[in-house]
Structures are given as structure tokens and as C-alpha cells.
Amino acid sequence: MAYFEVRNISKSFNEYKAVDDVSFMLEKGEILSIIGPSGVGKTTLLRCLNLLEYPDKGEYILNGEKIFEATEEMPENEIRSIRKHFGLVFQNFNLFPQYTVKENVTLAAKLNNIDPDYRNKADELLKKLGLEDKADAYPYTLSGGQQQRVAIARALELNPEVICFDEPTSALDPELADNICKLIRSLKKEVSAIIVVTHDMNFAKKVSDRIICLKDGKVDRFDTVENYFS
Amino acid sequence: MNRFFTVSYDLLLGFATSIRLFILTLLFALPLGLIICFGSMSKIKPLACFCRIIIWIIRGTPLMLQILVVFYVPGILFNMPLFANNRFLAALITFVINYACYFSEIYRGGIESVPIGQYEAGKVLGLNNKEIFFNIILMQVIKKIVPPLSNEVITLVKDTSLVRVISVVEIIKVAEKYTAKGLIWPLFYTGVYYLILSGLLTVMFAYIEKCFAYYRG
């Protein structure tokens, strides 16, 4: 049985169908890349997973349990509890400029008060991501690659089952793309499933286990990376 | 020399009224501005529309005219000269409403200038709207509104001189008494008082800006 399954997700903006009846599934520990040209609905699909866009229809099944089914209206706190299964690393990272690296990573854990050990966890994550000497730095002093790693640490701090990346290579120099590829693959130990939106075919080939190609909001092809590129 | 001190003291008493108006206006207009700001950004259309009309009227007419309207209209229209014995209160109410509207627009500009990604980053971290506003957005808004706010506050110092149209005795009104007696220099001398206060405010706002300079963005 698949670990994470997305069934029949659709999202329209007015009359425009941005995501049209998309379904896919992932085994535990797999990395899925969502590819396709610009404006094809990749990012909207990712935003639907995190419920930044509320899907018109569809459902998510995680570890055999239906965690989400699109209904007419859903209370904000229910949406928030579903979001806890997902982490998202934004294309432009969206770090909080007024907080240090460590404060960025720990803010949500501190407010939600779930894990009393959240500070140590943050230290571990920063160390793992090579940012231990940047804990007290402010985001504007960091390079793009470092900011991205802070955003990753911030997402991992909350122990999501699925972590999503929106165009992880777009803000980086080409040499750094290889590093982030290795980094994302190393996250398999931390999270159960990884979903990456990218338009960079080379990157998708290197990073993923499965590929889903979208066309006009629909699934054009969904396959393992070996089959897709053979 | 003796006369210089007498005049200085007299002007200082007048300026005390100006400062009282200044402080009370800030005290009430800063929070009221926030309420008007939320009203004008509200999803409830009639409320937003009402607030925007008020802002348009207040920003679209001279403050001096507004002072006259608040002071005279209750008496003329309803035969209730509410402020006949308390001209200062009429001036204060006008100033509070006027400045609250300007402040509300500064707040709105500050809130809207925070990128939507900051709200979304808060959301994906599982925070609720209140947590997002107070822990993420507010600080960024304050940093952005300090410069326009300091501008407005310094304008307020000088606008207090308008209240003499309804015979509230502030510093220029005091100076005009001397002018009527043939002594012109006290009128020009009032400028020193304004300069000292606005100078202090400039230093204070520069300090506040410096407090937020530790980060960018």
C-alpha cells in the first residue's frame, strides 16, 4: 500500500482549471518531482497539499489514514491540524527578517509548545545543515543557499511527514544545485516523503524516485524516474 | 531683559496648551487610527466603504475648516453649542479624528507592504492568524511605519497652531496679544519653541529607527 496518496485533486480560479483531477501516490521514503512548463499548475498543486490553496475536490491519504477530504467549508483549526503533516520550503524561502536563524527555526515550536526539547532539536538540525555558526545571524546576512537551508531546518523542526520544495534550484547558482540535490536526498532519513516542484529536468532526473509531469493542470505522465527517462 | 523673560514665560504657558493638545491627540489618534485601518481593510464591504469615505472627507478638507465645523455646527444645526465652554475639547476631537485618519493610511500602507509570503510562511508552520500577526507581521509593520509616522507627528506639532481660529489660547495666540500691543518679535520668537520640540522629536524618532536597524527587509 502506498504511504502517501493524493486522489482527484482539483483547483479552479474562477473558470480556469489550474489543477484538474490530479492523483498520484508515493511509497515511504520516496522523492517525487512535479515537472512541466511554467503555468501548468505545479506550484498550485503544491500549495493545495499545504492547503495554502483550498482544493475544490479531492482527498489525501497518509499512512492508510484519510487526513483530508475537500468539503464546502472547513474550520481554520482543522486546516491547521492537516497542515502539520506537511512542510514547505518556499521558492524565495520567506524567512522572517526580524528573527535570527535559530529564532526562525524555533518560532513555531515555541508558540505551539509541543516539544519541550525544541531548542536542542534546532541546534541539531542547524549542525546537520552546516549552519551551526550562523545560529545568531539575521537572514539578510546569509547567502541564498544558506537561507534555503534555514528554511529547510525551519520546516524539519516541526517533524512533518511530507516535505515539499517549490523550485529549490531557481534561486541558486548552478554549482549549488548539485548540493541541494544531495541535501534533499539525504532528507529521506528525516521525513517520510518528499515532493519537489521543478522545471529543471536534469535536477528532477537526479533527485527523484518518481516523476509526475503535468500538462494543462492534468497528469500527463506519472512514472518511476527510470521509466520516465528511458 | 526682564521683558524677554516675561514674554518667554507667557509663550511657554501658551506652548503648554499646544503640547497638551499634541500629546492628547497622539494618545487617542494612534489607537483610533488602527481601528479605522482595520475597518477600511475589512472584508465587510459596507464597513470598509464607510471608513474609506470618512478618510476621504477628512483628508480632502482643510483641518482648519474641520475645527470650525466641529465647534460651530452642533450649535447652528441642533441649537446645542456643545463646546461653548470647552473650546479645547472641540479642537482635541477634531485633531484626534483628523490624525487618526492619516495614521490609519500609514498603518494600511505598512500592513500591505509586508509580503504575502510572510503570512504563508506562518501558515505552513501551523500558526493561527493571531500568532502570525503578533509574532511575524507586527514588527515588520512597525519598522516600515516609523519614518512616515515621524513625518506626521512633526506636522502635528505645527498644526496645533490652527486651534486659535476658535480662540483656544496656544502659543501663537499669546504672541498675537503682544503684536496687538505693538510688540512684533514675540510672534517670530514662537518659532524657537516649535523648533526645539520638533528637534527633540526628530532625535527620538531617529533613535527608534535605529532600534529597528538591526535587520533588513
Chai-1 contact restraints between the chains, C-beta under 6 A:
chainA,res_idxA,chainB,res_idxB,connection_type,confidence,min_distance_angstrom,max_distance_angstrom,comment,restraint_id
A,N50,B,V124,contact,1.0,0.0,6.0,A-B,restraint_1
A,L52,B,E120,contact,1.0,0.0,6.0,A-B,restraint_2
A,R80,B,G126,contact,1.0,0.0,6.0,A-B,restraint_3
A,R83,B,G126,contact,1.0,0.0,6.0,A-B,restraint_4
A,K84,B,G126,contact,1.0,0.0,6.0,A-B,restraint_5
A,L88,B,V124,contact,1.0,0.0,6.0,A-B,restraint_6
A,N94,B,G117,contact,1.0,0.0,6.0,A-B,restraint_7
A,N94,B,A121,contact,1.0,0.0,6.0,A-B,restraint_8
A,F96,B,I136,contact,1.0,0.0,6.0,A-B,restraint_9
A,P97,B,Y215,contact,1.0,0.0,6.0,A-B,restraint_10
A,P97,B,G217,contact,1.0,0.0,6.0,A-B,restraint_11
A,Q98,B,M139,contact,1.0,0.0,6.0,A-B,restraint_12
A,Q98,B,Y215,contact,1.0,0.0,6.0,A-B,restraint_13
A,A108,B,L125,contact,1.0,0.0,6.0,A-B,restraint_14
A,L111,B,E131,contact,1.0,0.0,6.0,A-B,restraint_15
A,Y138,B,Y215,contact,1.0,0.0,6.0,A-B,restraint_16
A,Y140,B,R216,contact,1.0,0.0,6.0,A-B,restraint_17
A,Y140,B,G217,contact,1.0,0.0,6.0,A-B,restraint_18
